[in-house]
Every structure is written in C-alpha cells, then in structure tokens.
Amino acid sequence: MRTVLFLAIVLVSGAIAGTFHGMANLAIVEPYLDQAIGIENQNLFASGEEEDTPQFWVEYNSYRDWQKGGQVLAGAILGTSIGALFGIVYALSRNSLPGKTDLQKSFVLAGIMWISIYLIPFLKYPANPPTVGDAETVVLRAILYLSFIAISGFGVIGFYQVYKRLKKNTQVFAFVGYIAFIGIVFALMPANPDEVTAPMDLVNGFRAMSVVAVSVFWVSVAAIMGMLWHKFRPDSEISVEKTP
C-alpha cells in the first residue's frame, strides 16, 4: 500500500463529498430549520423569555447567517473524517467485496455503511428539528444514538467475520444473523425520551431532507473514491528494475 497516495485519495474523496453534503444541507435542510426556529422564537416571545425587538432580530439574523455560512466548511471537515474511515474499511475489505471494478466495490461498501451506521440508527432515533427535544435530555439522546451506531457498526464487523468463515452456499446465514441481531437491539434500545410537539409536516419534511442530504454524501464519497482508487491504484506495488 502506497500510504501517501492512499491518504490523499481518502481525504480528498471525503472532503469533496462532505462539501456536497454541506451544500445539500444548505439547500434543502436549512429551510426547515428556519421554520422550526421561527416556531421556537414565537414560543419564546409568548413565554416572555425573549422580547420581539429589532435588537433581537439583528442578533438572531447575524447568528443564523454565521451558521449557514459555516455549513459547507463543517460538511467538508466532517466528510474528511468519515472519508478516512470509509477508506480504511475499503482497503481492509476490498478483496472480499462483490463487484468487478473499484467503483462497484466502493458503492457496495458505501451502501453497507449507509444502512448500518446511518439508516438503522436513524429509524430508531430519527433526526428532529430544533423545536423538538428537551435541553435536559440532550446528553441522554446523544448517548443512545451513538450507542446504537456503535452496536450496529460492530455488529456488521462481527458478522462480516462470520461471513468470511462460512462456505459460499451458507454465507446467507451471516446476513440473516445480522438482521436478527439488529432487530433484537432495535427492540431493546430505549425509545426517544422526548415527545414530538412540533407540526408533523415540518418534522417529517426535515427528516426526509436530512436523509437525502446524508445520502448525497455516501453516493459522492463512493463515486469519487471508487474512481480515484481505480485510476491511481494505491494498493499496487511499483517494482523498479535495477540496471546492471
């Protein structure tokens, strides 16, 4: 493995895909955030915690502009870290992944990781806009969500080891085992402690667009890294012939 080339490929792939993710968030998720925060502001005015004054809106708009301006950069930074993880997993599992080309193999792995560390945890603990959730439970909710990601991710690794040890005509049992395992975990994990009080059309729209934005990242990182890996082959060894 040519380490420098490998690092360049995975970091560039992650950064570009993360940038796409940040742009998708800015385009399709932020409008729902604006609606949700607008509801939250009205609740603050009604309760007397804040006053509906020009000064409040100047400070609010300045803060939201700063948040939106950092979306793409934050996406690139997060994408770089996840891209590094994706690249390491790909390098370790490439020879076992189905597919004839690196692009096909990369998409297979991205699909597996998208399902196991994003979609399944999301189905149990779906993303909510700012108007949903008690501030006192934020740590608990973060622990539950990250725990589910870890359990699902390590579950995939464990059953992947089982898959490699089974004969070809019995490897399906590894998939069945994982499905049964994650189904039990799904049932046993505590439910989200917070009641959804925001309008459901807003909540469902936010969740749907969040899925689309995250999917943009996984499709992008699979496509970019698969093509770069095929072009530069960081796993190939370059032999240099010595001249007498």
C-alpha positions in Angstrom: 0.0 0.0 0.0 1.4 3.4 -1.0 0.5 5.3 2.2 0.8 8.9 0.9 -1.3 8.2 -2.1 -3.9 6.3 -0.1 -4.2 9.1 2.4 -4.6 11.7 -0.4 -7.3 9.7 -2.1 -9.4 9.1 1.0 -9.0 12.6 2.4 -9.8 14.3 -0.9 -12.8 12.0 -1.5 -14.2 12.7 2.0 -13.6 16.5 1.7 -15.3 16.8 -1.7 -18.2 14.5 -0.7 -18.5 16.4 2.6 -18.7 19.7 0.7 -21.5 18.3 -1.4 -23.2 17.3 1.8 -22.9 20.8 3.2 -24.3 22.3 0.1 -27.2 19.9 0.1 -27.9 20.8 3.8 -27.8 24.4 2.9 -30.2 24.0 0.0 -32.8 21.5 1.3 -32.5 21.2 5.1 -31.9 24.8 6.2 -35.4 26.0 5.1 -36.9 23.5 7.5 -34.5 24.7 10.2 -35.7 28.3 9.6 -39.3 27.2 10.0 -38.6 25.3 13.2 -36.5 28.1 14.8 -39.2 30.5 13.8 -41.7 28.5 15.9 -39.2 28.4 18.7 -38.8 32.1 18.6 -42.6 32.7 18.8 -42.8 30.4 21.8 -40.0 32.4 23.5 -41.9 35.7 22.8 -45.2 34.2 24.1 -43.5 33.0 27.3 -41.7 36.3 27.9 -38.3 34.7 27.8 -37.4 37.0 24.9 -38.8 40.2 23.5 -39.7 40.7 19.9 -37.4 43.7 19.3 -35.3 44.9 16.4 -32.2 44.1 18.5 -33.3 40.5 18.9 -33.7 40.1 15.2 -30.4 41.7 14.4 -28.6 39.3 16.7 -30.7 36.3 15.5 -30.1 37.0 11.8 -26.4 37.6 12.4 -26.1 34.2 14.2 -28.1 32.4 11.6 -26.0 33.9 8.8 -22.9 32.7 10.6 -24.4 29.2 11.0 -25.4 29.0 7.3 -22.0 30.3 6.2 -20.3 27.5 8.1 -22.4 24.7 6.7 -20.2 23.9 3.7 -17.0 24.1 5.7 -18.4 22.0 8.5 -19.5 19.4 5.9 -16.1 19.3 4.4 -14.4 18.7 7.8 -16.9 16.0 8.8 -16.7 14.5 5.4 -12.9 14.3 5.6 -13.1 12.3 8.9 -15.8 9.9 7.7 -14.0 9.6 4.3 -10.9 8.5 6.2 -12.9 5.8 8.0 -14.5 4.7 4.7 -11.1 4.5 3.0 -9.6 2.4 5.8 -12.6 0.0 5.8 -12.4 -0.2 2.0 -8.7 -1.0 2.0 -9.2 -3.8 4.5 -12.3 -5.3 2.8 -11.7 -4.6 -0.9 -10.8 -8.2 -1.9 -14.0 -9.5 -0.2 -16.4 -7.0 -1.6 -18.6 -8.1 -4.6 -18.1 -6.2 -7.8 -15.7 -6.3 -10.8 -14.5 -2.7 -10.5 -13.4 -0.5 -7.7 -16.4 1.8 -8.4 -18.8 -1.1 -7.9 -17.0 -2.3 -4.8 -16.9 1.2 -3.4 -20.7 1.6 -3.9 -21.3 -1.8 -2.2 -19.3 -0.7 0.9 -21.0 2.7 0.9 -24.4 1.0 0.8 -23.5 -1.3 3.7 -22.2 1.6 5.8 -25.1 3.9 4.9 -27.5 1.2 6.1 -25.7 0.1 9.2 -24.3 3.3 10.7 -26.9 5.8 9.4 -30.2 4.4 8.2 -30.9 1.8 11.0 -29.9 4.2 13.9 -32.0 6.9 12.1 -35.1 4.7 12.0 -34.8 4.2 15.8 -33.8 7.7 16.6 -34.8 10.0 13.7 -33.4 13.5 13.4 -35.6 16.2 14.7 -35.6 20.0 14.1 -34.7 22.4 17.0 -38.3 22.7 18.3 -38.3 19.0 19.2 -36.4 17.9 22.3 -35.8 18.9 25.9 -32.5 20.5 26.6 -32.2 18.3 29.7 -32.3 15.1 27.7 -29.8 16.1 25.0 -26.9 14.1 26.6 -29.1 11.1 27.0 -30.3 11.3 23.4 -26.7 11.6 22.1 -25.6 8.6 24.2 -28.5 6.5 22.9 -27.9 7.5 19.3 -24.1 7.0 19.3 -24.5 3.7 21.2 -26.8 2.4 18.5 -24.4 3.4 15.8 -21.6 1.6 17.6 -23.6 -1.5 18.2 -24.8 -1.7 14.6 -21.3 -0.9 13.2 -19.5 -3.5 15.4 -22.3 -6.0 14.6 -21.5 -5.6 10.9 -17.8 -6.2 11.6 -18.6 -9.3 13.7 -21.0 -10.9 11.1 -18.5 -10.0 8.3 -16.0 -12.2 10.1 -18.7 -14.9 10.3 -19.4 -14.4 6.5 -15.7 -15.0 5.6 -15.6 -18.2 7.5 -18.8 -19.7 6.1 -18.9 -21.7 2.9 -20.2 -19.9 -0.2 -23.6 -21.6 -0.2 -24.1 -20.9 3.5 -22.9 -17.2 3.7 -26.5 -16.0 3.6 -26.7 -17.0 7.3 -24.4 -14.2 8.2 -26.9 -11.7 6.7 -29.8 -13.4 8.5 -27.8 -13.4 11.7 -27.1 -9.7 11.5 -30.8 -8.9 10.7 -31.9 -10.9 13.7 -29.2 -9.3 15.9 -30.1 -5.7 14.9 -33.8 -6.5 15.2 -33.3 -7.5 18.8 -31.2 -4.5 19.6 -33.8 -2.2 17.9 -36.5 -3.6 20.1 -34.4 -3.5 23.4 -33.0 0.0 23.0 -35.0 2.7 24.9 -37.3 4.9 22.9 -36.6 8.6 22.3 -37.5 10.3 25.6 -38.9 13.4 24.0 -42.4 13.9 22.8 -42.8 15.4 19.3 -44.8 18.6 19.8 -43.8 20.4 16.5 -46.1 20.2 13.4 -45.6 16.7 11.9 -45.4 18.0 8.3 -42.4 20.1 9.4 -40.8 17.2 11.3 -41.4 14.7 8.5 -40.1 17.2 5.9 -37.0 17.9 8.0 -36.3 14.1 8.4 -36.8 13.3 4.7 -34.5 16.1 3.6 -31.9 15.0 6.2 -31.9 11.5 4.7 -31.4 13.0 1.2 -28.5 15.2 2.3 -26.7 12.3 4.1 -27.3 10.1 1.1 -25.7 12.7 -1.1 -22.5 12.3 1.0 -22.4 8.5 0.7 -23.1 8.4 -3.0 -20.5 11.1 -3.6 -17.8 9.5 -1.5 -18.4 6.1 -3.1 -18.2 7.5 -6.6 -15.2 9.8 -6.0 -13.1 7.3 -4.1 -14.0 4.4 -6.4 -12.9 6.4 -9.5 -9.7 7.7 -7.8 -8.8 4.2 -6.5 -9.2 2.7 -10.0 -7.1 5.5 -11.6 -4.2 5.6 -9.1 -4.3 2.1 -7.5 -2.7 2.9 -4.1 -2.8 -0.8 -3.3 -0.5 -1.7 -6.1 3.2 -2.2 -5.6 5.6 -0.4 -8.0 8.5 -2.5 -8.9 11.7 -0.8 -10.1 14.1 -2.9 -12.2 17.7 -2.4 -11.4 20.0 -1.8 -14.4 23.4 -3.6 -14.3 
